[in-house]
């Protein structure tokens, strides 16, 4: 079962914050997904949103 589905809201928020920091450091998508247990699609969508905001 996909771990990101089982995440609670607080866990998901913390994982998204960690993913943003990793993106800012230039980490690759595979590393981010592996470290945060987020879905690849969520990371891609959020990355696009973060880039558009800056």
Rosetta silent file (secondary structure, phi, psi, omega in degrees, C-alpha in Angstrom):
SEQUENCE: XXXXXXXXXXXXXXXXXXXXXXXXXXXXXXXXXXXXXXXXXXXXXXXXXXXXXX
SCORE:     score description
SCORE:     0.000 S_00000001
   1 L     0.000  144.679 -178.675    0.000    0.000    0.000 S_00000001
   2 L   -68.867  122.523 -177.330    1.209    3.539   -0.781 S_00000001
   3 H   -62.445  -33.754 -177.112    2.593    5.120    2.383 S_00000001
   4 H   -64.897  -27.012  177.578    1.498    8.636    1.362 S_00000001
   5 H   -68.461  -33.186 -177.153   -2.147    7.538    1.473 S_00000001
   6 H   -83.384   -9.325 -177.518   -1.694    6.482    5.091 S_00000001
   7 L   -65.755  141.933  172.526   -0.070    9.728    6.188 S_00000001
   8 L   -81.526  165.164 -175.429   -1.944   11.895    8.601 S_00000001
   9 H   -55.967  -45.404 -179.452   -2.408   15.552    7.770 S_00000001
  10 H   -64.350  -39.927  178.324    0.428   16.715   10.052 S_00000001
  11 H   -65.016  -41.500 -179.864    2.816   14.106    8.693 S_00000001
  12 H   -63.664  -43.199  179.829    1.971   15.102    5.139 S_00000001
  13 H   -61.736  -44.574  178.943    2.576   18.782    5.919 S_00000001
  14 H   -63.413  -40.178  178.836    5.970   18.017    7.485 S_00000001
  15 H   -65.067  -38.878  178.439    6.900   15.848    4.511 S_00000001
  16 H   -66.627  -38.642  177.309    5.928   18.612    2.099 S_00000001
  17 H   -64.404  -41.156  177.639    8.058   21.107    4.043 S_00000001
  18 H   -64.433  -41.190  179.413   10.979   18.679    3.914 S_00000001
  19 H   -61.927  -41.481  179.626   10.433   18.194    0.178 S_00000001
  20 H   -62.231  -43.500  178.566   10.508   21.963   -0.383 S_00000001
  21 H   -63.039  -39.961  179.546   13.815   22.257    1.487 S_00000001
  22 H   -66.767  -38.960  176.804   15.245   19.375   -0.530 S_00000001
  23 H   -62.762  -43.979  179.599   14.118   21.008   -3.793 S_00000001
  24 H   -60.853  -31.055  178.775   15.745   24.253   -2.687 S_00000001
  25 L   -83.470   -6.874  177.876   18.990   22.326   -2.105 S_00000001
  26 L    89.109   18.770  178.861   18.759   20.827   -5.588 S_00000001
  27 L   -68.758  152.000  179.240   17.934   17.245   -4.597 S_00000001
  28 L   -79.837  161.064 -178.125   16.521   14.973   -7.280 S_00000001
  29 H   -58.593  -44.781 -179.389   12.931   13.776   -7.442 S_00000001
  30 H   -60.320  -41.737  179.061   13.825   10.170   -6.630 S_00000001
  31 H   -65.861  -41.463  179.527   15.723   11.189   -3.512 S_00000001
  32 H   -62.820  -47.435 -179.836   12.870   13.435   -2.352 S_00000001
  33 H   -61.512  -42.460 -179.542   10.262   10.704   -2.858 S_00000001
  34 H   -64.500  -41.718 -177.469   12.472    8.181   -1.065 S_00000001
  35 H   -75.554  -37.040 -172.560   13.120   10.467    1.916 S_00000001
  36 H   -98.936  -17.160 -176.609    9.614   11.891    2.331 S_00000001
  37 L    63.898   22.210  174.966    7.449    8.928    1.202 S_00000001
  38 L   -83.165  161.889  174.567    5.327   11.377   -0.790 S_00000001
  39 L   -74.527  142.800  179.462    3.854   10.477   -4.155 S_00000001
  40 H   -55.063  -41.785 -179.297    5.968   11.564   -7.101 S_00000001
  41 H   -61.888  -38.667  178.916    2.983   13.424   -8.570 S_00000001
  42 H   -64.073  -42.204 -179.442    2.523   15.431   -5.343 S_00000001
  43 H   -65.793  -44.447 -179.452    6.171   16.491   -5.342 S_00000001
  44 H   -62.159  -47.126 -178.794    6.069   17.491   -9.022 S_00000001
  45 H   -62.787  -43.673 -179.785    2.847   19.470   -8.602 S_00000001
  46 H   -67.820  -39.925  178.734    4.109   21.230   -5.472 S_00000001
  47 H   -59.055  -44.128  179.470    7.486   21.978   -7.038 S_00000001
  48 H   -61.119  -42.801 -179.923    5.753   23.678   -9.945 S_00000001
  49 H   -64.917  -43.914 -179.701    3.622   25.739   -7.537 S_00000001
  50 H   -63.423  -40.776 -179.605    6.654   26.742   -5.422 S_00000001
  51 H   -66.154  -40.798  179.442    8.629   27.770   -8.514 S_00000001
  52 H   -64.200  -31.438 -178.734    5.688   29.847   -9.825 S_00000001
  53 H   -76.984  -22.277 -176.478    5.457   31.678   -6.467 S_00000001
  54 L   -92.012    0.000    0.000    9.107   32.710   -6.423 S_00000001
